[in-house]
């Protein structure tokens, strides 16, 4: 499964390999390198929608 992820004006296409994060209420974990690419390292958690 692939997902297009946008944050703060930057976009990246990510391959979703695992949909079971270890924290309740979260849907996916973004890799560190993908989080760096879109500039969300400081915020850590963001709201997303999957289709």
C-alpha positions in Angstrom: 0.0 0.0 0.0 1.3 3.5 -0.9 0.2 6.8 0.6 0.8 10.4 -0.4 1.7 12.4 2.7 1.8 16.2 2.9 2.8 18.4 5.7 3.9 22.1 5.9 3.8 22.5 2.1 6.0 19.4 1.4 4.9 16.1 0.0 6.2 12.6 -0.1 5.0 9.2 -1.4 5.4 6.6 1.3 5.1 2.8 1.2 3.1 1.6 4.2 4.6 -1.6 5.4 3.0 -1.8 8.9 -0.2 -0.4 10.3 0.1 -1.3 13.9 1.7 1.4 15.9 2.4 0.7 19.6 0.5 3.7 20.9 -3.3 3.7 21.2 -5.2 6.1 18.8 -2.5 6.2 16.2 -2.9 4.6 12.8 0.6 4.5 11.2 4.2 5.2 12.0 6.1 7.3 9.6 9.8 6.4 9.2 12.3 8.9 10.5 13.7 9.6 7.0 10.1 10.3 5.6 9.4 12.6 8.6 12.6 14.5 7.9 11.7 14.9 4.2 8.4 16.6 5.0 9.8 18.6 8.0 7.7 17.1 10.8 10.5 16.0 13.2 9.7 18.8 15.7 6.0 18.1 15.9 6.3 14.4 16.1 2.6 13.5 15.7 0.2 14.9 13.1 -3.3 14.1 12.0 -3.6 12.2 8.7 -6.3 10.6 6.6 -6.0 7.3 4.7 -8.1 6.4 1.7 
